Amino acid sequence: MAYRRMVLEIGMGTDIRGGDPTKAAVRALRDALWHNALTVTSALGKPADAMRVDVTIGVPHPEQVDKQAVLAVLPHGTGTVTVVEGGLAVPNEAGTDVTIIANAAAVVRLDIP
């Protein structure tokens, strides 16, 4: 058997104050996942933990993202996290703070024939 792409989920998250790329990344993945109720696993006779979720996060300062904190958002299955340069950093008018906007794409795969 082979892992096949079953679902693509997309989300956006922010850290309004504080400029924390990890907080924005976690919120982006939650946004992607929490708008869905995947029934594909049960429809195929698989447990929910059979899912493999490949997450890509686009955020300013990708090197600052705690990948384990992002991965901890997954309610089922196993996953990987790749963080790339993307999203937005919007400074406030005084230049003393920044809003971080992150984007998430989660590809759900199942091992099926």
Wavefront OBJ file of the C-alpha trace (Angstrom):
o trace
v 0.000 0.000 0.000
v 0.969 3.658 -0.310
v 0.142 6.877 1.496
v -2.297 8.849 -0.642
v -3.407 12.433 -0.284
v -6.991 12.527 0.945
v -7.586 16.066 2.250
v -6.036 19.541 2.073
v -6.944 21.869 4.932
v -5.972 25.548 4.932
v -5.909 28.022 7.800
v -4.683 31.403 8.976
v -3.556 32.474 12.434
v -2.269 35.618 14.076
v -0.405 36.915 17.068
v -1.927 40.387 17.292
v 0.522 41.665 19.902
v 3.912 40.272 20.724
v 5.210 39.121 17.358
v 5.370 35.413 18.273
v 5.660 33.283 15.104
v 4.954 30.057 17.028
v 1.706 31.425 18.478
v 0.567 32.510 14.999
v 1.588 29.128 13.501
v -0.302 27.147 16.148
v -3.407 29.268 15.589
v -3.128 28.816 11.816
v -3.050 25.027 12.123
v -5.944 25.067 14.600
v -7.905 27.196 12.134
v -7.237 24.666 9.375
v -8.194 21.644 11.467
v -11.048 22.913 13.606
v -13.284 23.773 10.640
v -13.481 20.133 9.595
v -14.855 16.855 10.812
v -13.002 14.253 8.804
v -14.985 11.108 8.216
v -12.723 9.753 5.498
v -10.914 7.444 7.910
v -14.047 5.701 9.127
v -15.430 5.572 5.583
v -12.326 3.605 4.607
v -12.399 1.405 7.708
v -9.304 3.025 9.221
v -8.795 4.453 12.713
v -8.311 8.216 12.982
v -4.777 7.638 14.257
v -3.878 6.056 10.890
v -3.709 9.552 9.387
v -0.388 11.110 8.486
v -0.610 14.892 8.404
v 2.055 16.890 6.587
v 1.863 20.507 7.772
v 3.464 23.459 6.015
v 3.508 26.804 7.806
v 4.329 30.089 6.092
v 5.367 32.727 8.615
v 7.911 35.524 9.029
v 11.021 34.329 10.873
v 10.422 30.598 10.288
v 13.521 29.707 12.296
v 11.767 30.972 15.450
v 8.838 28.525 15.210
v 8.697 25.689 17.746
v 7.736 22.801 15.452
v 6.834 20.535 18.375
v 4.296 23.093 19.629
v 2.701 23.154 16.166
v 2.714 19.344 15.935
v 1.033 19.107 19.352
v -2.105 20.654 17.793
v -2.844 17.475 15.811
v -5.691 15.592 17.519
v -5.080 12.316 15.660
v -2.402 10.524 13.705
v 1.207 11.433 13.224
v 2.651 14.395 11.423
v 5.503 16.437 10.128
v 5.957 20.201 10.199
v 7.821 22.243 7.603
v 8.139 25.972 8.219
v 8.887 28.342 5.348
v 9.232 32.090 4.918
v 5.786 33.587 4.350
v 2.873 35.275 6.036
v 3.092 38.890 7.123
v 4.671 41.007 9.825
v 2.692 44.232 10.310
v 4.357 46.743 12.645
v 2.270 49.105 14.755
v 2.416 52.834 14.080
v 4.924 53.463 16.869
v 7.209 50.695 15.641
v 7.180 49.122 19.100
v 5.233 45.946 18.306
v 4.277 43.733 15.397
v 1.326 41.587 14.363
v 2.363 38.249 12.882
v 0.133 36.474 10.360
v 0.820 32.818 9.543
v -0.695 30.504 6.949
v -1.047 26.747 7.348
v -1.617 23.953 4.861
v -2.277 20.495 6.275
v -2.261 17.548 3.884
v -3.918 14.458 5.326
v -2.678 11.140 3.923
v -3.838 7.569 4.466
v -2.124 4.311 3.632
v -4.545 2.778 1.133
v -4.245 0.607 -1.986
l 1 2 3 4 5 6 7 8 9 10 11 12 13 14 15 16 17 18 19 20 21 22 23 24 25 26 27 28 29 30 31 32 33 34 35 36 37 38 39 40 41 42 43 44 45 46 47 48 49 50 51 52 53 54 55 56 57 58 59 60 61 62 63 64 65 66 67 68 69 70 71 72 73 74 75 76 77 78 79 80 81 82 83 84 85 86 87 88 89 90 91 92 93 94 95 96 97 98 99 100 101 102 103 104 105 106 107 108 109 110 111 112 113
